Amino acid sequence: MANKRERYPNVPVEWLPRPNYKPNTANGLTKCIIDFLRFNGWQAERINNTGRMYQGKWIPGTGTNGTADISATVKGRSVKIEVKIGRDRQSLEQLKYQSNIERAGGLYVIAKEFDGFYSWYVKTFEP
């Protein structure tokens, strides 16, 4: 809300829309995690490697195959967060990506719900 107040200083606070998260969807959980990390002063961004349709042909994305949904930096550590809802499971490319991140010293976590992510965050970053 502080960010919205800065961006819209002439709008009364009670008129600013409040965030409404639907953490039972991949999109909602992703937004919730990113906002949580940013609110706590860390860097976080959504990563999209989906290709696109151009003149009736599919053009693959140019990012790394298997990349995580969220890339963040928390207390100087590289953190990759893969969001999985319901029965969704990691692909072979995502498993390879996870292995590469962990081998390089980064942190990789699979978030299935916000409470589980929050528990991991507290255990990992708060003494």
N, C-alpha and C positions, 0 to 999 in steps of 0.2 A: 504494500500500500504506500510505503514511503516513496517508492519509485514513481508511482502514479501521481502522488501529490506534487512531486518535483516537476513531472512532465506537464501537469495540468494545474498550475497554481491558482487559476481563477475559478476552478470548479469546486463547489463546496464538497467537503470530505464525504458527507452522507450521500452524495450523488455519484461518487466513483463506484464502479462495479467491483464487487468482491470476487476474488478467485473462487471458482467452483470446480473442484477436482472430482473426476470419476476414476478413482484408482483401480476399478475393476476392468478397465480397458488399457491396452498397451499405450495408447496415446495419452490417456489421462495419467497413468502412473509415470510415464516419462516426464510429462510437464511437472508433476508433483515433485519428483526427485530433483529435477533441474532447479526449480524454484527454491526447494529446501537448501540445496548446496549454495546457491547464489545468496540466499538470505543470510547464511552463515559466513559470508565473505569469501567463498571459494569460486573458482572459475568452473563453469560447466556449460556444455553445449550439446545440442542434438546433432548426431551424425547421420546423414542420409546418403546411401550409396545406391539407391534405386535408379535404374536406367529410365529411359523415356521413349515415347513413341514419336518418330519423326518421319513424315511423309509415308505413313503406313508401315514403317519398319521399326523394329525394336533396336534401340541403341543402348548397350550396357553402360552402367555407371562407370566413372573413372576412379573411384575410391578402391581401397583394399577390400578384397573379398572377405566376408566374414566379420567385418568391422563391427564393433559394439554400437549400441544405440546412443549411448552417452559417453562423451569424453570429458574428463574433469581433472583438475589439479587441486588436491586437498593437502594442505600443510606441506607443499613442495613435492608431493607424491603424484605420479601419474596414475589415474584411476579410470578404468573402462567399465562401464555398466551395461550389461545386456538385460533387456526387459523381456520377460517371458510370462504370458498370462495363460492360465488354464493348462491345456495339454501341450502347448507349444514347447518344443525342445530345440536344443542347439543343433545346427547343421554341422557337417564335417568341416566346412570352411571356418565356422565359428569356433569349433574346438581347436583347430590349428591356430587361429588368431589368438585365442586365450593362452595357448601354450607359448606362443611367441612373446606375448605381453609379460607373462609371468617369468619367462626365462630372462627377459631384459630388466627385471626388477620392478615392473609395474604391478599394480593391483587390479584384479579382475573379479567382478562380482555379478552374479545373476540375481536380478530382483524380480520376485514373483508377486510380492505385495509390499506396500510401503512399510509396514511394521517389521518385516524381515530385513528390509534394507536398512531401516533405522537401527535395528539391533546390531547389524554388522558395522554400521558407521560408528556407533558408540563404542563397541568393543575394539575397533581398529584405531580410532582417532582420539578418543577421550579416555585419559588415564583413570 
